[in-house]
Amino acid sequence: MNLRTFRECVEFNIQHGIKHSILGLGAPGVGKSQIIKQIGKKFGYKVIDLRLAQMSEVEIGGLIYPNEDHTKTRWLSPEVLPDEERDGKNTILLLDEITSCSKRVQVAAYQLILDRRVGQYKLPEGTYVIGLGNREDDDGVYIRLAGPLADRFEIHYIDVDYAIWKQDFAIPFNIHPFVLRYLSFKPQALHTQTNDPDSMVFATPRSWERVSDILKCCDDLENPVVVAKIAGNIGTVETSQFVRFLKDDRSLVSAEDFIEGRMKAPTDPSETAILINALVEKASFLRGVSSVDELSPQQRTLTSKIISAMFRLSTPESTVVGLRDMLEINRYVVRKVFLENDDEKAMEFISKNKYMLGLTENR
């Protein structure tokens, strides 16, 4: 399962009021926690993020203490758990690192997951419980969940998928063009973790995001400090390939030349993917625009030219990918420019591929 499908599974529960707990298991750094926070923002839910590997059983299960005359016990509920008065009616309780915490903490979380209560404390009605953790073969701290606890979850295994990461995260969050160019050429470099115990530095979607942040400050790959910082995030081997690729990138078909018809579309799939990213980058000004009227005449013309250029790519599949990436930037405005296009072949293509382009009601 990719991250998009996992997100849709969580959203399905929220949309239908299903309170079953969900557990997502995947490699470190693939964006599991981030996707839950995005869901919380989308639905207006406060996300209460508990890192179980850093907590004790008392912090989850609470504390029992005697009453004033020592005839009965009372229960102190943990302050970190959702409180309707403090956090609002709708919350997501994120139990992160659940496969990395001690058995005692897992046991303390069991009643919370099973009965939606612990001691005298009850989860608010509007709370959804989501667990996240690593798989046994992800080369991290792994403590197997007890059978009864695992049985209380709807469990999903999350894999790394570059196309989904690019469409759902990289483009919307403006990841640096250098990162997109390289990963379009070598998508397997998005996640390079191995079982080698001596390899502490490896690439993940999270570490590529950090590389993007560095490049936004300085993208001079001749600067040894910049290169060293990149290597500290994705490893020296991947960094040397990344730098070498970008220095050789000048031989590729440029977006400007292709848009103006000065160069033909490449036939190599890797070069085509790089060109698509470059074309989409040219349309980055569409982010945050709510209406076609907000575009300058030059921007409107350029948007139309970029869309037309997508139809000159070497295969229909490439055209679908390029147009879909454009729609991810700004669905409303790009669609509006689509409809203004008087190219009969383009309109016929759009009509035949509405579903793949996400232009139908049922996507």
BALUM-563508 format. One record per residue (C-alpha): x, y, z; residue number from 1. Coordinates in steps of 0.1 Angstrom, whole numbers, plus 5000, padded with zeros to 4 digits. Last residue first. Layout:
BEGIN
<vovo xx="X" yy="Y" zz="Z" num="NUM"/>
...
END
This chain:
BEGIN
<vovo xx="4884" yy="5095" zz="4908" num="363"/>
<vovo xx="4846" yy="5096" zz="4907" num="362"/>
<vovo xx="4837" yy="5131" zz="4897" num="361"/>
<vovo xx="4858" yy="5131" zz="4866" num="360"/>
<vovo xx="4888" yy="5153" zz="4858" num="359"/>
<vovo xx="4913" yy="5131" zz="4876" num="358"/>
<vovo xx="4936" yy="5130" zz="4847" num="357"/>
<vovo xx="4933" yy="5092" zz="4844" num="356"/>
<vovo xx="4895" yy="5096" zz="4844" num="355"/>
<vovo xx="4893" yy="5124" zz="4819" num="354"/>
<vovo xx="4916" yy="5105" zz="4795" num="353"/>
<vovo xx="4894" yy="5103" zz="4764" num="352"/>
<vovo xx="4881" yy="5138" zz="4767" num="351"/>
<vovo xx="4915" yy="5152" zz="4774" num="350"/>
<vovo xx="4929" yy="5136" zz="4743" num="349"/>
<vovo xx="4900" yy="5149" zz="4721" num="348"/>
<vovo xx="4906" yy="5184" zz="4735" num="347"/>
<vovo xx="4943" yy="5182" zz="4727" num="346"/>
<vovo xx="4936" yy="5169" zz="4692" num="345"/>
<vovo xx="4911" yy="5197" zz="4686" num="344"/>
<vovo xx="4935" yy="5225" zz="4698" num="343"/>
<vovo xx="4912" yy="5253" zz="4709" num="342"/>
<vovo xx="4926" yy="5254" zz="4745" num="341"/>
<vovo xx="4902" yy="5276" zz="4766" num="340"/>
<vovo xx="4889" yy="5244" zz="4784" num="339"/>
<vovo xx="4924" yy="5234" zz="4794" num="338"/>
<vovo xx="4931" yy="5269" zz="4807" num="337"/>
<vovo xx="4901" yy="5264" zz="4831" num="336"/>
<vovo xx="4914" yy="5230" zz="4841" num="335"/>
<vovo xx="4948" yy="5245" zz="4850" num="334"/>
<vovo xx="4931" yy="5272" zz="4871" num="333"/>
<vovo xx="4909" yy="5248" zz="4891" num="332"/>
<vovo xx="4934" yy="5220" zz="4896" num="331"/>
<vovo xx="4963" yy="5241" zz="4908" num="330"/>
<vovo xx="4996" yy="5224" zz="4913" num="329"/>
<vovo xx="4982" yy="5188" zz="4912" num="328"/>
<vovo xx="4966" yy="5196" zz="4879" num="327"/>
<vovo xx="5001" yy="5203" zz="4864" num="326"/>
<vovo xx="5012" yy="5169" zz="4877" num="325"/>
<vovo xx="4982" yy="5153" zz="4860" num="324"/>
<vovo xx="4990" yy="5170" zz="4827" num="323"/>
<vovo xx="5026" yy="5157" zz="4828" num="322"/>
<vovo xx="5017" yy="5122" zz="4838" num="321"/>
<vovo xx="4989" yy="5120" zz="4811" num="320"/>
<vovo xx="5013" yy="5134" zz="4785" num="319"/>
<vovo xx="5039" yy="5108" zz="4794" num="318"/>
<vovo xx="5014" yy="5080" zz="4790" num="317"/>
<vovo xx="5004" yy="5094" zz="4756" num="316"/>
<vovo xx="5040" yy="5089" zz="4745" num="315"/>
<vovo xx="5068" yy="5111" zz="4730" num="314"/>
<vovo xx="5058" yy="5144" zz="4746" num="313"/>
<vovo xx="5042" yy="5169" zz="4722" num="312"/>
<vovo xx="5009" yy="5170" zz="4741" num="311"/>
<vovo xx="5027" yy="5183" zz="4772" num="310"/>
<vovo xx="5040" yy="5212" zz="4752" num="309"/>
<vovo xx="5004" yy="5224" zz="4747" num="308"/>
<vovo xx="4999" yy="5225" zz="4785" num="307"/>
<vovo xx="5032" yy="5244" zz="4788" num="306"/>
<vovo xx="5021" yy="5269" zz="4761" num="305"/>
<vovo xx="4987" yy="5275" zz="4778" num="304"/>
<vovo xx="5004" yy="5282" zz="4811" num="303"/>
<vovo xx="5029" yy="5305" zz="4794" num="302"/>
<vovo xx="5001" yy="5325" zz="4778" num="301"/>
<vovo xx="4983" yy="5329" zz="4811" num="300"/>
<vovo xx="5016" yy="5339" zz="4828" num="299"/>
<vovo xx="5023" yy="5365" zz="4802" num="298"/>
<vovo xx="4988" yy="5380" zz="4804" num="297"/>
<vovo xx="4992" yy="5382" zz="4842" num="296"/>
<vovo xx="4973" yy="5356" zz="4862" num="295"/>
<vovo xx="4948" yy="5367" zz="4889" num="294"/>
<vovo xx="4920" yy="5364" zz="4863" num="293"/>
<vovo xx="4926" yy="5327" zz="4860" num="292"/>
<vovo xx="4913" yy="5324" zz="4896" num="291"/>
<vovo xx="4925" yy="5311" zz="4930" num="290"/>
<vovo xx="4962" yy="5314" zz="4926" num="289"/>
<vovo xx="4981" yy="5299" zz="4955" num="288"/>
<vovo xx="5004" yy="5278" zz="4934" num="287"/>
<vovo xx="5001" yy="5288" zz="4897" num="286"/>
<vovo xx="5035" yy="5305" zz="4898" num="285"/>
<vovo xx="5050" yy="5269" zz="4898" num="284"/>
<vovo xx="5042" yy="5265" zz="4861" num="283"/>
<vovo xx="5078" yy="5265" zz="4850" num="282"/>
<vovo xx="5084" yy="5238" zz="4876" num="281"/>
<vovo xx="5059" yy="5216" zz="4858" num="280"/>
<vovo xx="5079" yy="5219" zz="4826" num="279"/>
<vovo xx="5111" yy="5209" zz="4844" num="278"/>
<vovo xx="5094" yy="5180" zz="4860" num="277"/>
<vovo xx="5081" yy="5168" zz="4826" num="276"/>
<vovo xx="5116" yy="5172" zz="4812" num="275"/>
<vovo xx="5131" yy="5150" zz="4839" num="274"/>
<vovo xx="5105" yy="5123" zz="4833" num="273"/>
<vovo xx="5112" yy="5124" zz="4796" num="272"/>
<vovo xx="5150" yy="5121" zz="4802" num="271"/>
<vovo xx="5143" yy="5089" zz="4823" num="270"/>
<vovo xx="5119" yy="5075" zz="4797" num="269"/>
<vovo xx="5144" yy="5080" zz="4768" num="268"/>
<vovo xx="5125" yy="5093" zz="4738" num="267"/>
<vovo xx="5133" yy="5129" zz="4742" num="266"/>
<vovo xx="5108" yy="5155" zz="4729" num="265"/>
<vovo xx="5120" yy="5176" zz="4701" num="264"/>
<vovo xx="5138" yy="5209" zz="4705" num="263"/>
<vovo xx="5132" yy="5245" zz="4693" num="262"/>
<vovo xx="5094" yy="5242" zz="4698" num="261"/>
<vovo xx="5091" yy="5271" zz="4722" num="260"/>
<vovo xx="5080" yy="5249" zz="4751" num="259"/>
<vovo xx="5108" yy="5224" zz="4743" num="258"/>
<vovo xx="5135" yy="5251" zz="4742" num="257"/>
<vovo xx="5124" yy="5266" zz="4775" num="256"/>
<vovo xx="5120" yy="5232" zz="4792" num="255"/>
<vovo xx="5155" yy="5222" zz="4783" num="254"/>
<vovo xx="5163" yy="5189" zz="4766" num="253"/>
<vovo xx="5192" yy="5173" zz="4785" num="252"/>
<vovo xx="5229" yy="5180" zz="4780" num="251"/>
<vovo xx="5229" yy="5205" zz="4809" num="250"/>
<vovo xx="5221" yy="5178" zz="4834" num="249"/>
<vovo xx="5257" yy="5166" zz="4835" num="248"/>
<vovo xx="5264" yy="5188" zz="4866" num="247"/>
<vovo xx="5231" yy="5177" zz="4881" num="246"/>
<vovo xx="5240" yy="5140" zz="4877" num="245"/>
<vovo xx="5274" yy="5144" zz="4892" num="244"/>
<vovo xx="5260" yy="5161" zz="4923" num="243"/>
<vovo xx="5234" yy="5135" zz="4929" num="242"/>
<vovo xx="5258" yy="5106" zz="4922" num="241"/>
<vovo xx="5283" yy="5120" zz="4947" num="240"/>
<vovo xx="5255" yy="5126" zz="4972" num="239"/>
<vovo xx="5242" yy="5091" zz="4969" num="238"/>
<vovo xx="5276" yy="5077" zz="4977" num="237"/>
<vovo xx="5283" yy="5102" zz="5005" num="236"/>
<vovo xx="5251" yy="5096" zz="5025" num="235"/>
<vovo xx="5215" yy="5111" zz="5022" num="234"/>
<vovo xx="5215" yy="5137" zz="5050" num="233"/>
<vovo xx="5251" yy="5142" zz="5060" num="232"/>
<vovo xx="5260" yy="5140" zz="5024" num="231"/>
<vovo xx="5237" yy="5170" zz="5017" num="230"/>
<vovo xx="5255" yy="5190" zz="5044" num="229"/>
<vovo xx="5289" yy="5181" zz="5030" num="228"/>
<vovo xx="5279" yy="5192" zz="4995" num="227"/>
<vovo xx="5266" yy="5225" zz="5008" num="226"/>
<vovo xx="5298" yy="5231" zz="5028" num="225"/>
<vovo xx="5320" yy="5221" zz="4998" num="224"/>
<vovo xx="5303" yy="5248" zz="4976" num="223"/>
<vovo xx="5306" yy="5237" zz="4940" num="222"/>
<vovo xx="5270" yy="5224" zz="4942" num="221"/>
<vovo xx="5258" yy="5260" zz="4945" num="220"/>
<vovo xx="5221" yy="5256" zz="4954" num="219"/>
<vovo xx="5222" yy="5278" zz="4985" num="218"/>
<vovo xx="5193" yy="5285" zz="5009" num="217"/>
<vovo xx="5167" yy="5266" zz="4988" num="216"/>
<vovo xx="5193" yy="5239" zz="4984" num="215"/>
<vovo xx="5195" yy="5233" zz="5021" num="214"/>
<vovo xx="5157" yy="5230" zz="5025" num="213"/>
<vovo xx="5156" yy="5206" zz="4995" num="212"/>
<vovo xx="5182" yy="5184" zz="5013" num="211"/>
<vovo xx="5160" yy="5184" zz="5044" num="210"/>
<vovo xx="5131" yy="5172" zz="5023" num="209"/>
<vovo xx="5154" yy="5146" zz="5008" num="208"/>
<vovo xx="5160" yy="5134" zz="5044" num="207"/>
<vovo xx="5123" yy="5130" zz="5051" num="206"/>
<vovo xx="5116" yy="5112" zz="5018" num="205"/>
<vovo xx="5144" yy="5088" zz="5029" num="204"/>
<vovo xx="5181" yy="5086" zz="5019" num="203"/>
<vovo xx="5207" yy="5068" zz="5041" num="202"/>
<vovo xx="5231" yy="5077" zz="5069" num="201"/>
<vovo xx="5238" yy="5052" zz="5097" num="200"/>
<vovo xx="5252" yy="5024" zz="5075" num="199"/>
<vovo xx="5273" yy="5003" zz="5098" num="198"/>
<vovo xx="5243" yy="4980" zz="5107" num="197"/>
<vovo xx="5238" yy="4972" zz="5070" num="196"/>
<vovo xx="5201" yy="4961" zz="5067" num="195"/>
<vovo xx="5196" yy="4987" zz="5040" num="194"/>
<vovo xx="5179" yy="5021" zz="5038" num="193"/>
<vovo xx="5180" yy="5037" zz="5003" num="192"/>
<vovo xx="5146" yy="5055" zz="5001" num="191"/>
<vovo xx="5140" yy="5081" zz="4974" num="190"/>
<vovo xx="5170" yy="5068" zz="4955" num="189"/>
<vovo xx="5148" yy="5042" zz="4938" num="188"/>
<vovo xx="5133" yy="5070" zz="4918" num="187"/>
<vovo xx="5166" yy="5076" zz="4898" num="186"/>
<vovo xx="5160" yy="5100" zz="4869" num="185"/>
<vovo xx="5128" yy="5114" zz="4884" num="184"/>
<vovo xx="5147" yy="5114" zz="4917" num="183"/>
<vovo xx="5174" yy="5136" zz="4903" num="182"/>
<vovo xx="5151" yy="5161" zz="4886" num="181"/>
<vovo xx="5129" yy="5163" zz="4917" num="180"/>
<vovo xx="5157" yy="5169" zz="4940" num="179"/>
<vovo xx="5172" yy="5196" zz="4918" num="178"/>
<vovo xx="5138" yy="5213" zz="4915" num="177"/>
<vovo xx="5136" yy="5220" zz="4952" num="176"/>
<vovo xx="5105" yy="5205" zz="4970" num="175"/>
<vovo xx="5076" yy="5230" zz="4966" num="174"/>
<vovo xx="5052" yy="5216" zz="4992" num="173"/>
<vovo xx="5024" yy="5208" zz="4967" num="172"/>
<vovo xx="5049" yy="5193" zz="4941" num="171"/>
<vovo xx="5069" yy="5172" zz="4966" num="170"/>
<vovo xx="5040" yy="5160" zz="4987" num="169"/>
<vovo xx="5010" yy="5144" zz="4970" num="168"/>
<vovo xx="5023" yy="5143" zz="4934" num="167"/>
<vovo xx="5060" yy="5135" zz="4941" num="166"/>
<vovo xx="5054" yy="5112" zz="4970" num="165"/>
<vovo xx="5028" yy="5093" zz="4949" num="164"/>
<vovo xx="5051" yy="5089" zz="4920" num="163"/>
<vovo xx="5080" yy="5079" zz="4943" num="162"/>
<vovo xx="5062" yy="5051" zz="4961" num="161"/>
<vovo xx="5076" yy="5039" zz="4994" num="160"/>
<vovo xx="5056" yy="5011" zz="5009" num="159"/>
<vovo xx="5031" yy="5012" zz="5038" num="158"/>
<vovo xx="5018" yy="4980" zz="5054" num="157"/>
<vovo xx="4982" yy="4984" zz="5068" num="156"/>
<vovo xx="4967" yy="4970" zz="5100" num="155"/>
<vovo xx="4931" yy="4975" zz="5112" num="154"/>
<vovo xx="4940" yy="4973" zz="5149" num="153"/>
<vovo xx="4925" yy="4953" zz="5177" num="152"/>
<vovo xx="4941" yy="4921" zz="5166" num="151"/>
<vovo xx="4976" yy="4936" zz="5171" num="150"/>
<vovo xx="4968" yy="4941" zz="5208" num="149"/>
<vovo xx="4955" yy="4905" zz="5213" num="148"/>
<vovo xx="4986" yy="4891" zz="5194" num="147"/>
<vovo xx="5012" yy="4911" zz="5214" num="146"/>
<vovo xx="5029" yy="4936" zz="5193" num="145"/>
<vovo xx="5065" yy="4927" zz="5183" num="144"/>
<vovo xx="5092" yy="4950" zz="5196" num="143"/>
<vovo xx="5112" yy="4966" zz="5168" num="142"/>
<vovo xx="5140" yy="4991" zz="5171" num="141"/>
<vovo xx="5149" yy="4999" zz="5135" num="140"/>
<vovo xx="5163" yy="4978" zz="5105" num="139"/>
<vovo xx="5130" yy="4980" zz="5086" num="138"/>
<vovo xx="5126" yy="4942" zz="5086" num="137"/>
<vovo xx="5103" yy="4940" zz="5116" num="136"/>
<vovo xx="5080" yy="4967" zz="5103" num="135"/>
<vovo xx="5081" yy="5002" zz="5117" num="134"/>
<vovo xx="5054" yy="5020" zz="5137" num="133"/>
<vovo xx="5022" yy="5041" zz="5136" num="132"/>
<vovo xx="4990" yy="5038" zz="5156" num="131"/>
<vovo xx="4959" yy="5059" zz="5148" num="130"/>
<vovo xx="4931" yy="5064" zz="5174" num="129"/>
<vovo xx="4901" yy="5086" zz="5164" num="128"/>
<vovo xx="4886" yy="5109" zz="5190" num="127"/>
<vovo xx="4851" yy="5125" zz="5186" num="126"/>
<vovo xx="4836" yy="5105" zz="5215" num="125"/>
<vovo xx="4862" yy="5117" zz="5239" num="124"/>
<vovo xx="4884" yy="5089" zz="5252" num="123"/>
<vovo xx="4874" yy="5078" zz="5286" num="122"/>
<vovo xx="4894" yy="5081" zz="5318" num="121"/>
<vovo xx="4884" yy="5061" zz="5349" num="120"/>
<vovo xx="4911" yy="5035" zz="5344" num="119"/>
<vovo xx="4920" yy="5036" zz="5307" num="118"/>
<vovo xx="4894" yy="5041" zz="5281" num="117"/>
<vovo xx="4888" yy="5036" zz="5244" num="116"/>
<vovo xx="4880" yy="4999" zz="5252" num="115"/>
<vovo xx="4906" yy="4981" zz="5230" num="114"/>
<vovo xx="4929" yy="5010" zz="5220" num="113"/>
<vovo xx="4930" yy="5026" zz="5255" num="112"/>
<vovo xx="4930" yy="4992" zz="5271" num="111"/>
<vovo xx="4961" yy="4981" zz="5251" num="110"/>
<vovo xx="4981" yy="5014" zz="5255" num="109"/>
<vovo xx="4993" yy="5003" zz="5290" num="108"/>
<vovo xx="5002" yy="4969" zz="5276" num="107"/>
<vovo xx="5022" yy="4985" zz="5248" num="106"/>
<vovo xx="5039" yy="5007" zz="5274" num="105"/>
<vovo xx="5048" yy="4976" zz="5294" num="104"/>
<vovo xx="5061" yy="4958" zz="5263" num="103"/>
<vovo xx="5085" yy="4986" zz="5257" num="102"/>
<vovo xx="5082" yy="5011" zz="5228" num="101"/>
<vovo xx="5095" yy="5006" zz="5192" num="100"/>
<vovo xx="5064" yy="4989" zz="5176" num="99"/>
<vovo xx="5042" yy="5017" zz="5189" num="98"/>
<vovo xx="5065" yy="5044" zz="5175" num="97"/>
<vovo xx="5036" yy="5068" zz="5171" num="96"/>
<vovo xx="5003" yy="5066" zz="5190" num="95"/>
<vovo xx="4985" yy="5094" zz="5172" num="94"/>
<vovo xx="4953" yy="5104" zz="5190" num="93"/>
<vovo xx="4932" yy="5123" zz="5164" num="92"/>
<vovo xx="4909" yy="5149" zz="5178" num="91"/>
<vovo xx="4874" yy="5163" zz="5174" num="90"/>
<vovo xx="4855" yy="5177" zz="5203" num="89"/>
<vovo xx="4880" yy="5204" zz="5212" num="88"/>
<vovo xx="4915" yy="5201" zz="5227" num="87"/>
<vovo xx="4912" yy="5217" zz="5262" num="86"/>
<vovo xx="4875" yy="5210" zz="5270" num="85"/>
<vovo xx="4875" yy="5177" zz="5251" num="84"/>
<vovo xx="4907" yy="5164" zz="5267" num="83"/>
<vovo xx="4928" yy="5140" zz="5246" num="82"/>
<vovo xx="4956" yy="5122" zz="5265" num="81"/>
<vovo xx="4987" yy="5140" zz="5276" num="80"/>
<vovo xx="4974" yy="5149" zz="5310" num="79"/>
<vovo xx="4975" yy="5113" zz="5321" num="78"/>
<vovo xx="4945" yy="5103" zz="5343" num="77"/>
<vovo xx="4951" yy="5102" zz="5380" num="76"/>
<vovo xx="4930" yy="5073" zz="5394" num="75"/>
<vovo xx="4916" yy="5069" zz="5429" num="74"/>
<vovo xx="4919" yy="5040" zz="5453" num="73"/>
<vovo xx="4897" yy="5033" zz="5483" num="72"/>
<vovo xx="4898" yy="5031" zz="5521" num="71"/>
<vovo xx="4929" yy="5053" zz="5526" num="70"/>
<vovo xx="4910" yy="5080" zz="5544" num="69"/>
<vovo xx="4920" yy="5107" zz="5519" num="68"/>
<vovo xx="4919" yy="5085" zz="5488" num="67"/>
<vovo xx="4947" yy="5062" zz="5478" num="66"/>
<vovo xx="4967" yy="5066" zz="5445" num="65"/>
<vovo xx="4966" yy="5049" zz="5411" num="64"/>
<vovo xx="4986" yy="5066" zz="5383" num="63"/>
<vovo xx="4979" yy="5069" zz="5346" num="62"/>
<vovo xx="4980" yy="5043" zz="5319" num="61"/>
<vovo xx="4999" yy="5063" zz="5292" num="60"/>
<vovo xx="5024" yy="5084" zz="5313" num="59"/>
<vovo xx="5025" yy="5056" zz="5338" num="58"/>
<vovo xx="5036" yy="5031" zz="5312" num="57"/>
<vovo xx="5067" yy="5051" zz="5304" num="56"/>
<vovo xx="5072" yy="5073" zz="5274" num="55"/>
<vovo xx="5100" yy="5079" zz="5248" num="54"/>
<vovo xx="5092" yy="5049" zz="5226" num="53"/>
<vovo xx="5055" yy="5059" zz="5228" num="52"/>
<vovo xx="5059" yy="5092" zz="5209" num="51"/>
<vovo xx="5024" yy="5106" zz="5215" num="50"/>
<vovo xx="5011" yy="5130" zz="5189" num="49"/>
<vovo xx="4978" yy="5147" zz="5197" num="48"/>
<vovo xx="4964" yy="5158" zz="5163" num="47"/>
<vovo xx="4937" yy="5184" zz="5166" num="46"/>
<vovo xx="4911" yy="5178" zz="5140" num="45"/>
<vovo xx="4900" yy="5204" zz="5114" num="44"/>
<vovo xx="4893" yy="5179" zz="5087" num="43"/>
<vovo xx="4922" yy="5189" zz="5063" num="42"/>
<vovo xx="4945" yy="5199" zz="5092" num="41"/>
<vovo xx="4941" yy="5165" zz="5109" num="40"/>
<vovo xx="4946" yy="5147" zz="5076" num="39"/>
<vovo xx="4978" yy="5166" zz="5070" num="38"/>
<vovo xx="4990" yy="5157" zz="5105" num="37"/>
<vovo xx="4983" yy="5121" zz="5098" num="36"/>
<vovo xx="5003" yy="5123" zz="5065" num="35"/>
<vovo xx="5032" yy="5138" zz="5084" num="34"/>
<vovo xx="5034" yy="5109" zz="5108" num="33"/>
<vovo xx="5036" yy="5084" zz="5080" num="32"/>
<vovo xx="5060" yy="5104" zz="5058" num="31"/>
<vovo xx="5085" yy="5077" zz="5046" num="30"/>
<vovo xx="5111" yy="5086" zz="5072" num="29"/>
<vovo xx="5114" yy="5053" zz="5089" num="28"/>
<vovo xx="5100" yy="5022" zz="5070" num="27"/>
<vovo xx="5064" yy="5013" zz="5072" num="26"/>
<vovo xx="5036" yy="5001" zz="5095" num="25"/>
<vovo xx="5002" yy="5019" zz="5097" num="24"/>
<vovo xx="4979" yy="5009" zz="5125" num="23"/>
<vovo xx="4942" yy="5019" zz="5124" num="22"/>
<vovo xx="4918" yy="5019" zz="5154" num="21"/>
<vovo xx="4881" yy="5014" zz="5147" num="20"/>
<vovo xx="4861" yy="5045" zz="5154" num="19"/>
<vovo xx="4841" yy="5046" zz="5122" num="18"/>
<vovo xx="4824" yy="5080" zz="5118" num="17"/>
<vovo xx="4819" yy="5076" zz="5081" num="16"/>
<vovo xx="4841" yy="5105" zz="5069" num="15"/>
<vovo xx="4866" yy="5099" zz="5097" num="14"/>
<vovo xx="4869" yy="5062" zz="5090" num="13"/>
<vovo xx="4873" yy="5068" zz="5052" num="12"/>
<vovo xx="4899" yy="5095" zz="5059" num="11"/>
<vovo xx="4921" yy="5069" zz="5076" num="10"/>
<vovo xx="4918" yy="5045" zz="5046" num="9"/>
<vovo xx="4923" yy="5074" zz="5022" num="8"/>
<vovo xx="4956" yy="5083" zz="5039" num="7"/>
<vovo xx="4968" yy="5047" zz="5036" num="6"/>
<vovo xx="4959" yy="5047" zz="4999" num="5"/>
<vovo xx="4979" yy="5079" zz="4994" num="4"/>
<vovo xx="5008" yy="5066" zz="5014" num="3"/>
<vovo xx="5013" yy="5035" zz="4992" num="2"/>
<vovo xx="5000" yy="5000" zz="5000" num="1"/>
END
